[in-house]
Amino acid sequence: MIRKAKSILGLFLAAALGFGVSTTSRAEPGAAEGGGGEGSAATAVASGVPLDDAALERILQSGYVEVEKVRLVLLPTTVEDKKGRIVRNLAREDFTLREDHIPQTIQFFTSETATPVSIAFMLDVSGSMRMSGKLEAAKEAIRYFVDALRPQDRFALICFADEQVAWVTEFTSDRDLFLLRLAVQIGYGQTALHDAVAAAPGLVQASGDGKKAIVLITDGVDNASVITLEEAAETAKRASVPIYTVGFSSLPPGLVPEQRELRTNFEVLGLFSEETGGTAYAVHDPDELKEAVARIDEELRFQYLIGYKPTRSLWNGRYRSIELETRKNRYVVSTRKGYYATP
């Protein structure tokens, strides 16, 4: 039983080190000092060295174990080659990381494809989406995406129109329930795109562990937001969840560059995606829409999750830029551009 308890403690200490928690030990008055004492055991924990039974026993006998939280910045990351193909099987050593041009050490790294994915679909249900069948095409693309997900993956539906951004279905693995609620959505009112982008990260970031993403489908025509584009962009910078945007236009591709309003709207979607490490897609028919969501699924499936503890301990609320690159310059890295060091 004692050995089992030691094993559990060892697992806790290892998990604490790996997921943003550090541990230190402090001896009771009169405890022995020296290289074989609990101080060296704590050093072993801090350095990530596996602890044996003797080291665990010293920690248990020290009478005091202090656990404190460490701020770990996580970067969901996608890597492509110059032809746009997803690059897999990279290792921690293949990346370089800087924060405000200061080199950082990558302390957490995983590329597990079996990790569950949680995807929040944000669907524009404004009146403009009813035109040319865009809303029905968007719903069909979401059904297509959900059908390709695995049993352990989760999905949610958030709809927005007028001044409302609301959950329709919270995160679930129940396909039937999700698709039933998706099917009954109808178009109404105006588009509050900026408000939706501002609300999205807060809704999704607290949804649990694992890979997360927001997939926002809209025609990009904002005509009802309370907040400005600049305010929405600032909120996007605070998001730790990548936002993939799909801008739906019924116009042929050749006409879009000649339409200033449409071009600006697609640029706005691109801004939201770029800041958060997602990708923006401009589509013109249901087939292109399906291709876009299939590509997003692939990016999420082969995503790297990279974490580091910033070398600067002062959390003063200022924005810090992030530069993540591969040592092979021919690869293109997509991740969040920075974060606010919120106290």
C-alpha positions in Angstrom: 0.0 0.0 0.0 2.9 2.3 0.9 4.6 1.6 -2.4 1.3 2.4 -4.2 1.1 5.7 -2.4 4.7 6.5 -3.4 3.9 5.7 -7.0 0.9 8.0 -7.0 3.0 10.8 -5.5 5.7 10.2 -8.1 3.1 10.4 -10.9 1.7 13.6 -9.4 5.1 15.2 -9.2 5.9 14.2 -12.8 2.5 15.5 -14.0 2.9 18.7 -12.1 6.2 19.4 -13.8 4.9 18.6 -17.2 1.6 20.5 -17.0 2.6 23.9 -15.6 3.1 23.2 -11.9 6.4 23.2 -10.1 7.1 21.6 -6.7 9.6 22.4 -4.0 10.2 20.7 -0.6 11.1 22.3 2.7 12.6 20.4 5.7 11.1 20.5 9.2 13.4 22.1 11.8 16.1 19.7 12.8 15.9 17.7 9.6 19.2 16.4 8.2 20.9 18.4 5.6 23.3 17.3 2.8 23.5 15.9 -0.6 21.3 12.9 0.2 18.5 14.9 1.8 15.2 16.2 0.7 16.8 19.2 -1.0 18.4 17.0 -3.6 15.1 15.2 -4.1 13.4 18.5 -4.8 16.2 19.4 -7.2 15.5 16.1 -9.0 11.9 17.0 -9.3 12.6 20.4 -10.7 15.0 19.0 -13.2 12.6 16.4 -14.4 14.7 13.5 -13.2 12.5 10.4 -12.3 12.3 9.8 -8.5 13.1 6.4 -7.0 11.5 5.1 -3.8 14.3 6.5 -1.6 13.9 10.0 -3.0 10.1 9.9 -2.5 10.6 8.7 1.1 12.8 11.7 1.8 10.1 14.1 0.5 7.4 12.3 2.5 9.5 12.5 5.7 10.4 16.1 5.2 6.9 17.0 6.5 6.3 19.7 3.9 5.6 19.8 0.2 4.7 23.1 -1.4 3.0 23.2 -4.8 2.9 26.4 -6.8 1.6 27.2 -10.2 3.9 28.1 -13.1 2.7 30.2 -16.1 3.1 28.1 -19.2 2.3 29.6 -22.6 0.9 27.0 -25.0 1.1 27.4 -28.8 -1.1 25.2 -31.0 1.1 25.0 -34.2 0.7 23.9 -37.8 3.6 23.5 -40.2 3.4 23.4 -44.0 5.9 23.1 -46.8 6.1 25.6 -49.6 3.4 23.6 -51.5 1.0 23.9 -48.6 1.3 20.2 -47.5 1.2 19.5 -43.8 4.6 18.6 -42.3 4.5 15.8 -39.8 7.0 14.0 -37.5 9.0 17.1 -36.5 10.7 17.0 -33.1 11.2 19.6 -30.4 14.7 20.2 -31.6 13.5 21.2 -35.0 11.9 24.5 -33.7 13.4 27.8 -32.4 11.3 30.0 -30.2 11.7 33.7 -29.2 9.5 36.1 -27.2 10.1 39.7 -28.0 13.3 38.5 -29.7 14.5 36.8 -26.5 15.3 33.1 -27.0 13.0 30.7 -25.0 13.3 27.0 -24.1 10.6 24.7 -25.3 9.5 22.8 -22.2 6.4 21.0 -23.5 6.0 19.4 -26.9 3.6 16.9 -28.3 2.3 15.9 -31.8 0.0 13.1 -30.7 -2.6 12.6 -33.5 -4.7 10.5 -31.1 -5.4 13.6 -28.8 -9.1 14.4 -28.8 -10.1 17.5 -30.6 -12.8 20.0 -29.4 -14.2 22.2 -32.2 -16.6 25.0 -31.7 -18.5 25.8 -34.9 -19.5 29.5 -35.0 -22.3 29.9 -37.6 -23.5 33.1 -39.0 -27.3 32.8 -39.1 -28.0 36.4 -40.3 -30.4 37.2 -43.0 -27.6 37.7 -45.6 -26.6 34.0 -45.2 -30.0 33.0 -46.5 -29.2 34.5 -49.9 -28.0 32.1 -52.6 -28.3 29.1 -50.2 -25.2 30.0 -48.2 -26.7 29.0 -44.8 -27.8 25.6 -46.1 -24.4 25.0 -47.7 -22.7 26.0 -44.4 -24.8 23.6 -42.5 -24.0 20.8 -44.9 -20.3 21.5 -44.6 -20.5 21.3 -40.8 -22.3 18.0 -41.1 -19.5 16.8 -43.4 -16.9 17.9 -40.9 -18.7 16.2 -37.9 -19.1 13.0 -39.8 -15.3 12.8 -40.2 -14.6 13.2 -36.5 -13.7 10.4 -34.2 -15.8 9.1 -31.3 -13.6 10.8 -28.7 -13.8 14.2 -30.4 -16.2 16.8 -29.3 -18.0 19.6 -31.1 -20.2 22.5 -30.2 -22.4 25.0 -32.1 -22.5 28.7 -31.5 -24.7 30.9 -33.6 -24.7 34.6 -34.1 -27.0 37.3 -35.6 -28.1 40.8 -34.6 -26.5 41.4 -31.2 -26.7 37.8 -30.0 -23.9 35.3 -29.7 -25.3 32.2 -28.1 -24.6 28.5 -27.5 -27.0 26.2 -29.4 -25.2 23.0 -28.4 -22.4 22.9 -25.8 -19.5 20.5 -26.3 -20.7 17.0 -26.9 -19.9 13.8 -28.7 -23.6 13.1 -29.4 -23.8 13.5 -33.2 -27.5 13.0 -33.4 -28.3 15.8 -30.9 -25.8 18.1 -32.5 -27.1 17.6 -36.1 -30.7 17.9 -35.0 -30.0 21.3 -33.5 -27.9 22.4 -36.5 -30.7 21.4 -38.9 -33.3 23.8 -37.3 -31.2 26.9 -37.5 -32.7 29.6 -39.7 -31.5 33.0 -41.0 -32.6 36.2 -39.4 -31.5 39.7 -38.6 -28.1 41.3 -39.3 -24.5 40.2 -38.9 -22.5 41.1 -35.8 -19.2 39.5 -36.9 -16.9 41.6 -34.6 -19.0 40.8 -31.6 -18.9 37.1 -32.4 -15.1 37.1 -32.7 -14.8 39.0 -29.4 -17.0 36.5 -27.6 -15.7 33.3 -29.1 -12.4 32.8 -27.2 -14.0 33.3 -23.8 -16.7 30.7 -24.6 -14.2 28.1 -25.8 -11.1 28.5 -23.8 -12.8 27.2 -20.6 -14.2 24.1 -22.3 -11.6 21.6 -21.0 -8.3 20.1 -22.0 -7.0 18.8 -25.4 -6.8 20.4 -28.8 -9.3 23.2 -29.4 -10.3 25.3 -32.3 -13.0 27.7 -33.5 -14.3 27.3 -37.0 -16.2 30.4 -38.0 -18.4 30.4 -41.1 -19.8 33.6 -42.4 -20.4 35.8 -45.5 -18.2 38.4 -43.7 -20.7 41.3 -44.0 -20.7 43.0 -40.6 -23.5 45.4 -40.2 -24.6 45.1 -36.6 -21.6 44.8 -34.3 -21.5 46.9 -31.1 -17.7 46.8 -30.9 -15.3 48.0 -33.5 -12.9 46.0 -35.7 -10.0 47.2 -33.7 -11.6 46.0 -30.5 -12.3 42.6 -32.0 -8.7 42.3 -33.2 -7.4 43.1 -29.8 -9.6 40.4 -28.3 -8.4 37.9 -30.9 -4.8 38.6 -29.8 -5.8 37.4 -26.3 -7.1 34.1 -27.6 -5.2 30.9 -27.0 -7.5 29.1 -29.4 -6.9 29.2 -33.1 -9.7 30.7 -35.1 -10.2 29.2 -38.6 -12.4 31.5 -40.7 -14.4 30.6 -43.8 -15.7 33.5 -45.8 -18.6 32.5 -48.0 -19.3 34.6 -51.1 -21.8 33.7 -53.9 -19.8 35.8 -56.3 -17.4 34.1 -58.8 -13.7 34.3 -57.6 -12.8 36.7 -60.4 -15.2 39.3 -59.1 -14.1 39.5 -55.5 -10.9 41.6 -56.0 -13.1 44.2 -57.8 -15.5 44.5 -54.9 -13.9 46.7 -52.3 -16.4 45.8 -49.5 -16.0 42.1 -50.0 -12.3 42.3 -50.3 -12.2 44.2 -47.0 -14.4 41.7 -45.3 -12.2 38.8 -46.3 -9.1 40.7 -45.1 -10.8 41.1 -41.7 -11.3 37.3 -41.5 -7.7 36.8 -42.4 -6.7 39.2 -39.6 -8.6 37.2 -37.0 -7.1 33.9 -38.2 -3.5 35.2 -38.5 -3.4 36.6 -35.0 -4.6 33.3 -33.5 -2.6 30.8 -35.6 -5.6 29.7 -37.7 -6.2 29.9 -41.4 -8.7 31.9 -43.5 -10.5 30.5 -46.5 -12.5 32.3 -49.1 -15.0 30.0 -50.8 -17.6 30.5 -53.5 -19.6 27.3 -53.7 -20.5 24.3 -51.5 -17.7 22.1 -52.9 -15.1 24.7 -52.0 -16.7 25.0 -48.6 -16.3 21.2 -48.0 -12.7 21.4 -49.2 -12.0 24.1 -46.7 -13.4 22.2 -43.7 -11.6 19.0 -44.8 -8.4 21.0 -44.8 -9.1 22.5 -41.3 -9.7 18.9 -40.0 -6.3 17.9 -41.4 -4.5 20.8 -39.8 -6.0 20.1 -36.4 -5.3 16.4 -36.6 -1.6 16.9 -37.3 -1.1 20.0 -35.1 1.9 20.4 -32.7 1.3 21.7 -29.2 4.3 23.6 -27.9 4.7 25.1 -24.5 7.2 27.3 -22.7 7.7 29.2 -19.4 8.7 32.8 -20.3 12.1 33.8 -19.0 10.6 37.1 -17.7 8.7 36.6 -14.5 7.0 40.0 -14.5 3.4 39.8 -15.7 2.5 43.4 -16.3 -0.3 43.1 -18.8 1.7 44.1 -21.8 1.6 42.4 -25.2 4.5 40.1 -26.0 5.2 38.9 -29.5 6.0 35.3 -30.3 8.3 34.1 -33.1 8.2 30.3 -33.7 10.2 29.0 -36.6 11.7 25.7 -37.8 15.4 25.3 -38.4 14.5 24.4 -42.0 13.5 27.7 -43.5 11.5 26.1 -46.3 8.7 25.4 -43.8 5.9 27.8 -43.0 4.8 27.9 -39.3 1.3 29.0 -38.2 0.8 29.8 -34.5 -0.5 32.7 -32.4 1.5 35.9 -32.9 1.7 36.8 -29.3 -0.2 37.2 -26.0 -0.9 39.6 -23.2 1.1 39.0 -20.0 -2.0 39.3 -17.8 -1.1 39.2 -14.1 
